[in-house]
Amino acid sequence: MIVTALSTAHQDYLKTVWAMTEWDAEPVTSKALGAKLGQPPSTVSETVRRLTERGLLRHAPYGTIELSEAGRAAAVQMVRRHRLLETFLVDYLDYAWDEVHDEAEILEHAVSDAFVERLDDRLGRPVRDPHGDPIPSRDGSVPGLGAVRLSERHDPATFVVARVSDADPDLLRHLTGLGVVLDSPLVLVERRDFAGTLAVEIGGIATELGLRAAEAIWVLPAD
Ligand SMILES: [Zn+2]
């Protein structure tokens, strides 16, 4: 399946279904998909029907939506485009990590496959994007990260920031202000569930993170 043969809308649907299950195990429903894409139920059910007819989606039990093998391959190609473009914007055009998502959303539909491969070459075949998200390889394999959400950690420990969710630019700017940088240390000093915060140390400075912010940060143990 050549992903550029699909319409922009179909590309977005497949990519979104894939992305919705990348970090969360929740099954994808029409309602959740519509909310994510900002589209009404009638549009969602019609588009899902067409993609199912094309053999790219399938209906799973309880009305949930899953990618077929071909659908997954197409989705992963879109994710590869998106993340390589984000990396390019940060590395070569000095965009900040909170600015690249919307730009990549546009460009990912416009560039050719040849452009994507040249970009990958020029960038040195990166395996993670500016938010730490794994970049699928050309053959569709996705490097594993093995990181966990900071909000799910309970005991004091020193971690390394492995990934930050790019869903909310305001939150990304907030984290930038606190000194959160990919691959740098973050110490969990004390979890304060009673206050909904985590006492942490970032760059040697003590600060507090709200649980919502901690949900957007994935960490690995520092060794
Ligand atoms: Zn990203």
Residues whose N, C-alpha, C, O or C-beta is under 5 A from the ligand:
A	BS01	ZN	E86 D129 H131 D133 D166
